[in-house]
Amino acid sequence: MLTLLSAMYLVVRTASAQAEPIRVLVTGAAGQIAYSLLYSIAKGDVFGKDQPIILVLLDITPMLPVLDGVVMELQDCALPLLREVIPTDKVEVGFKDLDAAILVGSMPRKEGMERKDLLKANVAIFKTQGEALEKYAKKTVKVLVVGNPANTNCLIASKSAPSIPKENFSCLTRLDHNRARSQVAIRVGVPSDSVKNVIIWGNHSSTQYPDVHHAIVNNHGKEMSGFDAVNDESWLKGDFITTVQQRGAAVIKARKLSSAMSAAKAICDHMRDIWFGTPDGEWVSMGIYSTGNSYGVPDDLMYSFPVMIKNKTWKVVDGLSINDFSRGKMDGTAAELVEERDTALTFLGA
């Protein structure tokens, strides 16, 4: 019996070892988020320990010398799953036959820049990248937008790739989700994995709504609601929310750089859950296409919802009770997204 099991194991291992490489694109690949991200992807933390990877690194032409250094470092890591690294500044190379696209690069807000000018610049970028996905990528490609304003950039990319299902596009609110989870864990005095089912509603901006009303905390062996575990409603409805909303700015103020390490970790969490699914009974937050949802969120937005994932397909967690406090917060962040969308669409048609 042992011999048979051993033989079966060897067959499975051999089959796994011969798996076809998947093509994974990271844009803004010479930047600091990508620098924290690429090693985790290449060593198998995201797409699996037996999944060979072809990493495609796209950035603007002036960043190609820096990208060469990143390629050298990846080569020097001697990672067995990393079959090829392709640095490029050309979309026809970067988006060809992709299985996954992680769109990190975007135009950052510069001092004195109006929000509408920032939107206009990013509409141009994500229209081009959406058109490249449409023209060159696989129709099954999973697209994660990280570059800000992430929700609206994601919407523009999806509208520019009409033959790729809207469900294949998502934007990153997992960093906010992880921040919320960690803040509750610190407050209660438990590890972060003892907190589950927090929710980020809406926009990845300072209007986002971190919601603990449905969270569950394993408080030293006893499972209880997030509100009961924290036992401080004023904190949960006040400082907790503003801490999560403004955490990115706080990191920049302290480091003089944006939150690259935690953003990279959140990207890995997000893509790994798409690939392998969420644990039974648990949900995560991600910005997804809003259409016909049960929470009264306007259609045609990329809005962060609680989702469960199975077979690389997400499903919104329906039927959660929403009180008046939550409704006001959810509507507020939706209003911001509607305004962003409407402004962006005027540029898209220009």
Summary of the structure (lengths in Angstrom):
residues: 350
radius of gyration: 20.6
end to end distance: 69.1
largest distance: 71.9
contacts: 1182
relative contact order: 0.12
helix: 48%
strand: 19%
